[in-house]
């Protein structure tokens, strides 16, 4: 069931460019934000954001997949009328990408979830609020109407119903169900960098905080003084446990019995747009369509769940074919405007980017996220011109060539 709100509900074009702080002006690509965030954030927090599962096979494969395709551009085409505006579920967005859901973003930047959502709205793109966020979903949508909400389903139908109803009452119109987490992943990287769930005070964490005073004062202590100890606010209809509570682990278990009947139950209850995130197999795309989903996000959770899972870019063609007319989106591994266009050529209508925008929030708050969005938007625009296209609907597989890499 798609939203019937008019396109004008969100800005459809980027706002006027504002002077950049000198520190941000030196950041020229999304990858530059990662290096800057590494210096800014305590090692455990940065490790949580940057890390993936087990041996990082899927994490690396997500990036390598893009290198397997080369562009075959057309030349001497008048591209002076090019536009990257994209219509999605009845809304018009300024670019074909948005901000993926990321848990505990408020530990990377002060009020991080609001920072991400407000920057996205200002720049005319969607942001998805994570179900493992630390700011109440009601506060986020109040600051940034049009934000999407991503839910990790609780383990029993009553809690599922209550969470879905809470999101509806708050004013969310797009619900994203993440379905690739029947059990918690083996994130050895978190252990090695000192991050734990629940977050346990330690000498390492204290030292890392003290040696990064800007983060300590500007994010952590400011949060404690203004809002108290962070809680997982949006996992259930009621407030979840504080991030230091031992009950956090219990709250995130008991999902291994969830199945498509739970999706059908939510479809009957949810009046807005319903999206299934975490699809990699064509048969699951067909099942999502059969159960009433309006769209799917092809995703391996940024490599953070099943290590060795196929990269979403490689899965895209088969999944898009099985999806029929359903809207297909993608995340995991997108870092350049060229990546965005390759995903569109292989069957995605839209893509989402996660970690780089988290880093941008850590480095430069809302201005940092807006700068990162602008960099990616400029890359899409330049690449469209050099590929010889004016409209994103012209971006198809004819403009790609499969590269014969040694790994093939």
Secondary structure, DSSP 8 states (H G I E B T S, - for coil): ------GGGS--S--------HHHHT--SHHHHHHHHHHHS-HHHHHHHH--STT-HHHHHHHHHHHTEEE----S---TT-B--EEETTEEESSSEEE---TTGGGTSTTHHHHHHHHHHHHT--BEE-TT-SS-HHHHHHHSTT-EEEE---SSHHHHHHHHHHHHHHT--EEEEE-S-SS----HHHHHHT--SS----HHHHHHHHT-HHHIIIIIIHHHHHH-S-B--SSSSS---BTT-THHHHHT---TT--HHHHHHHHHH--SEEEEEEE-SHHHHHHHHHTT-SEEEE--GGGTSSTT---HHHHHHHHHHHHTTSEEEEESS--SHHHHHHHHHTT-SEEEE-HHHHHHHHHHHHHHHHHHHHHHHHHHHHHHHHHT-SBGGG--GGGEEE---TT-
